[in-house]
Amino acid sequence: MYPEQTMSMPVSALDTDRRATFLTRTYTHLLGAILGFTAIEVALFSSGLAEPMARAMLGVNWLLVLGGFMLVSWLASRAATSVSSLGTQYLGLAAFVAAQALIFVPMLYIANAYAPGAIQSAALVTVMGFVGLTAVAFSTRKDFSFLGAGLRWMGIMAIVLIVSAVIFGFELGTWFSVAMVAFAGAAVLYDTSNVLHHFPEDRYVGAAMQLFASIALMFWYVLRIFIGRRS
């Protein structure tokens, strides 16, 4: 078997040592993405750039911000998961982390100004939730790919609700945030299952990005819940 063929095989078909190497690389890159996200936010808030950025983003149609974010996220995801060049995969991961950091600025600014302690509490809850769900996926070794269709349907419905809220001016309350946290939890199970069973050995950068996306989604809506309780 040629090296190119073995690299494209799903990790579930590899021997134990190579699976362990893949998982180590994946979660090392996930940690790097989280640290990179944190470093960008710290730099923006320490430099004083976060406040004007947050005010500017909150002052325009939120659909434009979300539209730009979704476009960058789609391009980054495509590059990280489907491009064979490792350098391009890294570029996709970096672009995705940067886009997430920018889109979080208004939310973090509001939390910092009106709900002290909410960021730390939300981060702790998110980490606990991610670790717990990851433990479930690893311990059961179950293939959660069956969640994919439901997640796609729920994602479309969530986008429709968000767009409708922006257009018609109604609020998406706490229960929507709770539902989205549950959605993010299911996404963590689905993505972790894909990492364990379906990702090729040479796509550890893309695997890290998929996990990071689910963590960011969970953190976003957990933070919304804490802001709502403390503001």
Rosetta blueprint (number, residue, H / E / L):
1 M L
2 Y L
3 P H
4 E H
5 Q H
6 T H
7 M H
8 S H
9 M L
10 P E
11 V H
12 S H
13 A H
14 L L
15 D L
16 T H
17 D H
18 R H
19 R H
20 A H
21 T H
22 F H
23 L H
24 T H
25 R H
26 T H
27 Y H
28 T H
29 H H
30 L H
31 L H
32 G H
33 A H
34 I H
35 L H
36 G H
37 F H
38 T H
39 A H
40 I H
41 E H
42 V H
43 A H
44 L H
45 F H
46 S H
47 S H
48 G L
49 L L
50 A H
51 E H
52 P H
53 M H
54 A H
55 R H
56 A H
57 M H
58 L H
59 G L
60 V L
61 N L
62 W H
63 L H
64 L H
65 V H
66 L H
67 G H
68 G H
69 F H
70 M H
71 L H
72 V H
73 S H
74 W H
75 L H
76 A H
77 S H
78 R H
79 A H
80 A H
81 T H
82 S H
83 V L
84 S L
85 S L
86 L H
87 G H
88 T H
89 Q H
90 Y H
91 L H
92 G H
93 L H
94 A H
95 A H
96 F H
97 V H
98 A H
99 A H
100 Q H
101 A H
102 L H
103 I H
104 F H
105 V H
106 P H
107 M H
108 L H
109 Y H
110 I H
111 A H
112 N H
113 A H
114 Y H
115 A L
116 P L
117 G L
118 A H
119 I H
120 Q H
121 S H
122 A H
123 A H
124 L H
125 V H
126 T H
127 V H
128 M H
129 G H
130 F H
131 V H
132 G H
133 L H
134 T H
135 A H
136 V H
137 A H
138 F H
139 S H
140 T H
141 R L
142 K L
143 D L
144 F L
145 S L
146 F L
147 L H
148 G H
149 A H
150 G H
151 L H
152 R H
153 W H
154 M H
155 G H
156 I H
157 M H
158 A H
159 I H
160 V H
161 L H
162 I H
163 V H
164 S H
165 A H
166 V H
167 I H
168 F H
169 G L
170 F L
171 E L
172 L L
173 G L
174 T H
175 W H
176 F H
177 S H
178 V H
179 A H
180 M H
181 V H
182 A H
183 F H
184 A H
185 G H
186 A H
187 A H
188 V H
189 L H
190 Y H
191 D H
192 T H
193 S H
194 N H
195 V H
196 L H
197 H H
198 H L
199 F L
200 P E
201 E L
202 D L
203 R L
204 Y H
205 V H
206 G H
207 A H
208 A H
209 M H
210 Q H
211 L H
212 F H
213 A H
214 S H
215 I H
216 A H
217 L H
218 M H
219 F H
220 W H
221 Y H
222 V H
223 L H
224 R H
225 I H
226 F H
227 I H
228 G H
229 R H
230 R H
231 S L
